[in-house]
Amino acid sequence: MPRAILYVRVSTDEQAEKGYSQRDQEERLRNWCRINQIEVVDVIFEDHSAKTFLRPQWQILLGRLKSNKRSNIDHILFTKWDRFSRNAGDAYQMIGLLRKLGIDPQAIEQPLDLGVPENKMMLAFYLAAPEVENDRRALNVFHGMRRAKKEGRWVATAPMGYRNVTAADGRKTIVPDEEKAHILKWMFEELATGRFNSEQVWKMAVKRGLRCSKNNFWLAIRNPVYCGKILIPQFEDEKAYCVRGLHEPIVSPATFDRVQDILCGRKKNPFNKPKIVSTDELPLRGFLICPECNRKLSGSASKGKKYYYHYYHCKAPCGVRFKAEQVNERFRAQLKKLIPRPGRMKIYSDLVLARFKEEAQRRNKERRDLLQELDKINERMQNARLKMVDGILSAEDFQLVKETCTRQVSDLEKSLNNFSADQEEVTKLLKKTLTGLEHLSTIYESGTLEEKRQLVGSIFPENLVFDGTEVRTPRLNEGIDLIYQISNKLQGKKNGTNPFNSDLSLRVLPKGFEPLSMVPETIILSIELREHGWPLGR
């Protein structure tokens, strides 16, 4: 009596859409074997796609047949050929392999005698039809998802910080996840300030409760979905572009664009921020350079009989080494001397506000010019559309005009997003900033390690040098530099000169001066002003 193994396969989609079931297939196969007097040796149940033969149960069966060539199995039976495979090329190879093992694969509802050459044409049809059906379904799904994206809908699993929901009209959409969205918003805002690099922000976000690998974090901060846009990938001759999404954004487009500029290096980072991990005893680690060889000083602790003693030291052969306690104390002492004298802050505030008013007038004019340019582009686009309808402009030329205008509109909208500050807001911000500068040493001494390092990096754009007595730097933050210039001019001499730089000039304020703000909320005033669309210099 011939012996056979029954192969029953159904995918989840087929079971839901077409009503296929494993029980029904098994019943039909057993009845056919009983009528044809074939012994059923085993029944293999598979719940996997037939696009390839990399199916768990099929691989187990194939391995069993290869290892036991004398199993006396004559047939592998299934209901139809699409239960066997939906890939014609792979199916022919598998049929050849089974026949070498002396096994005949056969569909009971589409029987074929493969010994008859003409039947191979019917086999090709039976195998190709399900493959064509699969390909057509995949193509329809692809174009459907692309069309939905162009309408502004997110069509996949919700990205980190969002969750999938069903809207009132029955359509799927995404909404911010309250537990994670605030962390994502903090991430982008922190990156936009430039205080830390992306790896440091990722580590801090993980401490705040974010569950995300470094690679997924990098993909997230590059994803425009968080500013309310959907990326349409490139396809054939259509280039990639973004459309406005229907979901609620977590961050503003201006913040997202600032982050991309910083990540791509298009925006200069004003902070001196070493990528170095430090401890409470070594807050200046990574900011100090060796006075002998100009390399950065490292830091470490040496164990005594009872206590650990911390040192800043150079790893080069020069052997420079300073007690951390002495360097930290000298730095704190000299930091107290940076506090401006009474009356100086009022003059500085008046200068900033006067400059701000001038900048406001200039930027208002720039905004009007941008709006006029935007109107011109929209009018040009409308004219091109009318010419295409009238047959004057070809569809290819219209597509080129559309792509150019869309790109120009996107650039103009990014520029317009920067115009969002008002006089009252800047005045409050300036007052907060200058108050922080008046209590500079107190903020440093009472701050956490992270706040101390933020403060050092914002005040000193270049590294510090400790010569054994004083802590010096070639250049201060330009905002503090200006305050000391004001002080020098009012005194007519250099009695109150900055202890970190004994050779300050009385030069005119350079482009983009950046005054210090309170730690940790705001490190330098210009960063906050620029976040609201008002640069302090040209």
C-alpha positions in Angstrom: 0.0 0.0 0.0 1.4 3.5 -0.9 2.4 5.7 2.0 1.9 9.4 2.2 2.5 12.5 4.4 -0.3 15.0 4.4 0.8 18.7 4.2 -1.7 21.2 5.5 -0.8 24.9 5.1 -2.8 28.0 5.7 -1.6 31.6 6.4 -3.4 33.9 8.9 -4.5 36.2 6.1 -6.0 33.4 4.0 -7.8 32.0 7.0 -9.4 35.4 7.8 -10.2 36.4 4.2 -11.0 33.2 2.4 -12.2 30.9 5.2 -9.4 28.3 4.7 -9.0 26.1 7.7 -6.5 23.4 8.5 -9.2 21.0 9.8 -11.1 21.2 6.5 -8.0 20.5 4.5 -7.0 17.5 6.7 -10.5 16.0 6.4 -10.5 16.2 2.5 -7.0 14.7 2.3 -7.8 11.8 4.6 -11.0 11.0 2.7 -9.0 11.0 -0.6 -6.4 8.7 0.9 -9.1 6.3 2.2 -10.8 6.2 -1.3 -7.5 5.6 -3.1 -6.2 3.2 -0.4 -3.1 5.2 0.6 -1.7 4.9 4.1 -1.4 8.2 6.0 2.0 8.2 7.8 1.9 11.7 9.3 0.2 15.1 9.0 2.2 18.3 8.9 0.4 21.5 9.9 1.9 24.8 8.7 0.9 28.4 9.5 3.3 30.3 7.3 3.4 32.2 4.0 4.2 30.1 0.9 6.4 32.8 -0.8 9.4 30.7 0.1 10.2 27.2 1.4 11.8 28.7 4.5 8.9 27.6 6.6 9.6 26.0 10.0 7.5 22.8 9.6 8.5 22.3 6.0 12.2 22.6 6.9 11.7 20.0 9.7 10.0 17.6 7.3 12.6 18.1 4.5 15.4 17.4 7.0 13.7 14.2 8.1 13.2 13.0 4.6 16.9 13.7 3.7 18.2 11.9 6.7 16.0 8.9 6.3 16.0 8.1 2.6 14.5 4.6 3.2 11.4 6.0 4.9 9.3 4.4 2.1 7.3 7.6 1.7 5.7 7.7 -1.8 3.7 10.9 -1.7 3.4 14.3 -0.1 -0.2 15.3 -0.6 -1.9 18.7 -0.3 -5.2 20.1 -1.6 -4.0 22.6 -4.2 -0.6 23.7 -5.6 -0.9 27.1 -3.9 -0.8 25.2 -0.6 2.6 23.8 -1.8 4.2 27.1 -3.1 3.4 30.5 -4.4 6.8 30.9 -6.1 7.1 29.1 -9.4 11.0 29.1 -9.5 11.3 27.7 -5.9 8.5 25.2 -6.6 10.3 23.6 -9.6 13.5 23.2 -7.6 11.7 21.6 -4.6 9.8 19.2 -6.9 13.1 18.2 -8.4 14.6 17.6 -5.0 11.6 15.5 -3.8 11.6 13.4 -6.9 15.3 12.6 -6.4 14.3 11.3 -3.0 11.7 9.1 -4.7 8.7 11.2 -3.4 5.9 12.5 -5.6 4.3 15.8 -4.6 0.7 15.9 -5.6 -2.4 18.2 -5.3 -5.5 16.1 -4.9 -7.8 18.8 -6.4 -5.4 19.6 -9.2 -3.9 16.2 -10.0 -1.1 16.0 -12.6 0.9 13.1 -13.9 4.4 14.8 -14.2 5.5 11.8 -16.3 3.5 13.2 -19.2 5.4 16.2 -20.7 2.3 18.2 -21.6 1.2 18.2 -18.0 4.2 20.5 -17.2 2.3 23.3 -18.9 -0.6 22.9 -16.5 1.9 22.7 -13.6 3.4 26.0 -14.8 -0.1 27.6 -14.8 -1.0 26.2 -11.4 2.2 27.5 -9.9 2.3 30.9 -11.7 -1.3 31.9 -10.9 -0.8 32.1 -7.1 2.5 33.9 -7.6 0.8 36.5 -9.8 -2.0 36.9 -7.3 0.6 37.5 -4.5 2.5 40.0 -6.6 -0.7 41.9 -7.5 -1.8 42.0 -3.9 1.6 43.3 -2.8 1.5 46.0 -5.5 -2.0 47.1 -4.5 -1.0 47.3 -0.9 2.2 49.3 -1.8 0.3 51.9 -3.8 -2.5 52.1 -1.3 0.0 52.8 1.5 1.8 55.4 -0.6 -1.5 57.1 -1.5 -2.4 57.2 2.2 1.0 58.7 3.1 0.4 61.5 0.5 -2.9 62.2 2.3 -0.9 62.7 5.5 -1.7 59.5 7.2 0.7 57.3 9.1 0.2 53.7 7.9 2.6 51.7 9.9 3.1 50.8 13.6 3.2 54.0 15.6 6.8 55.4 16.1 8.3 55.8 19.5 6.3 58.5 21.4 3.0 57.8 19.6 0.4 55.0 19.8 -2.0 53.7 17.2 -5.7 54.5 17.5 -8.8 54.4 15.4 -10.4 57.7 14.6 -14.2 58.4 14.7 -14.4 57.9 10.9 -12.9 54.4 11.3 -9.5 55.3 9.9 -6.3 54.4 11.6 -4.1 57.2 13.0 -1.5 58.0 15.6 -1.7 60.2 18.7 1.1 61.2 21.1 1.7 58.8 24.0 1.6 60.9 27.1 4.1 58.7 29.0 6.8 59.0 26.2 6.0 62.1 24.2 7.3 64.5 26.9 10.7 62.7 26.8 10.8 62.9 23.0 10.0 66.6 23.2 12.7 67.2 25.8 15.2 65.3 23.5 14.6 67.5 20.5 14.7 70.7 22.6 17.9 69.6 24.3 19.5 68.8 21.0 18.4 72.1 19.5 20.3 74.0 22.2 23.6 72.3 21.3 24.6 71.8 24.9 25.2 68.1 24.4 25.9 65.7 21.5 23.4 63.1 20.4 25.0 60.3 22.4 24.9 62.3 25.6 21.3 63.2 25.1 20.4 59.6 24.4 22.0 58.5 27.7 20.1 61.2 29.6 16.9 60.2 27.9 17.4 56.6 28.9 17.8 57.8 32.5 14.5 59.6 32.2 12.7 56.4 31.2 13.2 56.1 27.5 13.5 52.5 26.3 15.4 52.9 23.0 18.7 51.6 21.5 21.2 54.1 20.2 20.4 53.2 16.6 16.7 53.7 17.1 17.3 57.0 18.9 19.3 58.2 15.9 16.5 57.2 13.5 14.0 58.9 15.7 15.7 62.3 15.8 15.9 62.2 12.0 12.3 61.3 11.5 10.1 64.2 10.4 7.0 62.6 11.8 7.7 64.2 15.1 7.2 67.7 13.6 4.0 66.7 12.0 5.3 65.7 8.5 5.2 62.4 6.6 8.1 61.4 4.4 7.1 60.1 1.0 10.1 57.9 -0.2 11.5 58.0 -3.6 9.8 55.7 -6.2 10.7 55.4 -9.8 10.9 59.0 -11.3 9.2 60.6 -8.3 11.7 62.1 -5.8 11.4 61.9 -2.0 9.5 64.7 -0.3 7.5 65.5 2.8 3.8 66.3 3.2 1.9 67.7 6.2 0.6 64.9 8.4 -2.9 64.6 9.9 -1.4 63.7 13.3 -0.5 66.0 16.2 3.2 67.0 16.2 5.4 66.6 19.3 7.9 69.4 18.4 7.6 72.4 16.2 9.1 72.4 12.6 11.5 75.1 13.6 12.9 73.0 16.5 13.2 69.9 14.3 15.0 71.9 11.5 17.5 73.3 14.1 18.3 69.8 15.3 18.9 68.6 11.7 21.2 71.6 11.1 23.2 70.8 14.2 23.4 67.1 13.4 24.5 67.8 9.8 27.1 70.5 10.9 25.3 73.3 9.1 24.9 75.2 12.4 27.8 76.2 14.5 27.7 75.0 18.1 28.5 77.8 20.5 29.2 75.4 23.5 32.6 74.0 24.5 31.3 70.5 25.4 33.8 67.7 25.7 32.5 64.1 25.2 34.0 63.1 28.5 32.4 61.4 31.5 33.4 63.0 34.8 32.9 62.8 38.5 31.9 65.3 41.2 35.5 65.6 42.3 36.7 66.4 38.7 34.2 68.8 37.3 36.8 70.5 35.0 37.9 67.2 33.4 37.9 67.7 29.6 38.0 71.5 29.9 41.7 71.8 31.0 44.7 71.6 28.7 48.3 70.9 29.6 50.4 74.0 29.9 53.4 72.1 28.6 52.1 70.1 25.6 48.6 71.6 25.0 46.9 68.2 25.3 43.7 67.8 27.3 44.3 66.9 30.9 42.7 63.7 32.2 41.7 63.0 35.7 41.9 60.1 38.2 42.0 59.2 41.9 44.9 57.8 43.8 44.2 55.8 47.0 46.0 56.8 50.1 46.0 55.0 53.5 42.5 56.2 54.3 41.2 58.4 51.5 41.2 58.8 47.7 43.1 61.8 46.3 42.0 63.2 43.0 44.3 64.7 40.4 44.2 66.4 37.0 47.1 65.0 35.0 48.5 64.7 31.5 48.9 61.3 29.9 51.9 62.6 27.8 55.5 62.1 28.9 55.6 65.7 30.2 54.1 64.4 33.4 52.1 67.5 34.4 50.0 66.8 37.4 47.8 69.1 39.7 45.8 68.4 42.8 42.1 68.5 41.8 41.1 70.2 45.0 43.6 73.1 44.4 42.5 73.6 40.8 38.8 73.5 41.7 39.3 76.0 44.5 41.2 78.4 42.3 38.6 78.1 39.6 35.8 78.9 42.1 37.7 81.9 43.5 38.3 83.4 40.0 34.7 82.7 39.0 33.5 85.0 41.8 35.5 87.8 40.2 33.4 87.5 37.0 30.4 89.0 38.8 29.9 92.5 37.3 29.8 95.6 39.4 26.4 97.2 40.2 25.0 99.3 37.3 26.9 97.4 34.6 24.0 95.0 34.0 21.5 97.8 33.3 23.8 99.3 30.6 24.3 95.9 29.1 20.5 95.3 29.1 19.9 98.6 27.4 22.4 97.8 24.7 20.8 94.4 24.0 17.3 95.8 23.9 18.4 98.6 21.5 20.1 96.1 19.3 17.0 93.9 19.5 14.8 96.7 18.3 17.0 97.4 15.3 17.0 93.7 14.5 13.2 93.5 14.9 12.8 96.2 12.3 15.1 94.5 9.9 13.5 91.1 10.4 10.0 92.4 9.9 11.1 93.7 6.5 12.6 90.3 5.8 9.4 88.6 6.8 7.4 90.8 4.4 9.8 90.1 1.6 9.5 86.3 2.3 5.7 86.5 2.2 5.8 88.4 -1.1 8.1 85.8 -2.5 5.8 83.0 -1.3 2.8 84.7 -3.0 4.8 84.9 -6.3 5.7 81.2 -6.2 2.1 80.2 -5.5 1.0 82.4 -8.4 3.6 80.9 -10.7 2.4 77.4 -9.7 -1.2 78.4 -10.5 -0.2 79.8 -13.9 1.7 76.6 -14.7 -1.4 74.5 -13.8 -3.6 76.6 -16.1 -1.1 76.3 -18.9 -1.1 72.5 -18.5 -4.9 72.4 -18.6 -4.9 74.5 -21.8 -2.3 72.3 -23.4 0.4 75.0 -23.5 2.6 73.2 -21.0 3.4 69.5 -21.1 2.9 67.2 -18.1 6.6 66.6 -17.8 7.4 70.4 -17.8 4.6 71.0 -15.3 6.1 68.3 -13.0 9.5 70.1 -13.1 7.9 73.4 -12.3 5.9 71.8 -9.4 9.0 70.2 -7.9 10.9 73.5 -8.1 8.1 75.5 -6.6 7.5 72.9 -3.8 11.1 73.0 -2.8 11.2 76.8 -2.7 8.0 76.9 -0.7 9.4 74.5 1.8 12.5 76.6 2.2 10.5 79.8 2.7 8.2 78.2 5.3 11.3 77.1 7.2 12.5 80.7 7.2 9.1 82.0 8.2 9.0 79.7 11.2 11.8 81.7 12.8 9.7 84.9 13.2 8.0 84.3 16.5 9.4 86.5 19.3 8.0 89.6 20.8 9.5 92.4 22.9 7.9 91.4 26.2 9.2 87.9 26.0 12.7 88.9 25.2 12.7 91.5 28.0 11.7 88.8 30.6 14.3 86.4 29.2 17.0 89.1 29.4 16.2 89.9 33.0 16.4 86.2 33.9 19.7 85.9 32.1 21.3 88.8 33.8 20.1 87.7 37.2 21.8 84.4 36.6 25.1 86.2 35.8 24.9 88.2 39.0 24.7 85.0 41.0 27.2 83.1 38.8 29.4 81.6 41.6 26.4 80.6 43.7 24.8 78.8 40.8 28.1 76.9 40.1 28.7 75.9 43.7 25.2 74.7 44.3 24.6 73.0 40.9 24.9 69.4 40.1 27.9 68.0 38.2 25.9 68.3 34.9 24.9 71.9 35.6 28.5 72.8 36.5 29.8 71.4 33.3 27.1 73.2 31.3 28.1 76.4 33.0 31.8 76.0 32.2 31.1 75.1 28.6 28.9 78.1 28.1 31.3 80.7 29.7 34.5 79.4 28.1 34.3 78.7 24.4 38.0 77.5 24.5 39.8 75.3 27.0 41.2 76.4 30.3 44.9 76.4 31.3 46.1 76.0 34.9 49.6 77.2 35.3 49.9 76.2 39.0 48.5 79.5 40.3 45.7 80.8 38.0 43.2 79.3 35.7 43.2 81.1 32.4 41.6 81.0 29.0 42.4 82.7 25.6 38.8 83.8 25.2 35.6 84.3 27.2 32.0 84.1 26.1 31.5 87.2 24.0 28.5 88.4 26.1 30.6 88.4 29.3 33.4 89.9 27.3 31.2 92.8 26.3 30.2 93.5 29.9 33.8 93.8 30.9 34.4 96.1 28.0 31.6 98.3 29.2 33.1 98.3 32.7 36.6 99.2 31.3 35.2 102.1 29.3 33.3 103.5 32.2 36.4 103.3 34.5 38.8 104.6 31.9 41.3 101.9 33.1 41.5 98.1 33.5 41.1 97.8 37.3 38.2 95.4 36.9 39.7 93.3 34.1 38.6 89.7 33.7 41.0 87.5 35.7 40.7 84.7 33.1 42.1 86.9 30.3 44.5 89.7 31.2 44.6 91.1 27.7 41.0 91.9 26.8 40.6 94.3 23.9 38.1 97.1 23.5 37.0 95.9 20.1 33.5 96.4 18.7 31.1 93.6 19.5 31.6 90.9 16.8 28.9 89.1 14.9 26.4 87.1 17.0 27.5 87.9 20.6 26.0 85.4 23.1 25.5 86.6 26.7 25.3 84.0 29.5 22.0 82.9 31.0 20.9 81.0 34.1 21.9 77.4 34.5 20.4 74.9 33.9 17.4 76.3 32.2 19.2 78.5 29.7 23.0 78.6 29.2 23.4 81.6 27.0 20.9 84.3 26.0 21.6 84.1 22.2 20.5 80.5 22.0 17.1 81.4 23.6 16.7 84.4 21.4 17.5 82.5 18.3 15.0 79.8 19.3 12.4 82.5 19.1 13.7 83.7 15.8 15.8 86.7 16.8 19.6 86.5 16.2 21.6 89.2 18.0 24.1 89.8 15.2 24.4 89.7 11.5 
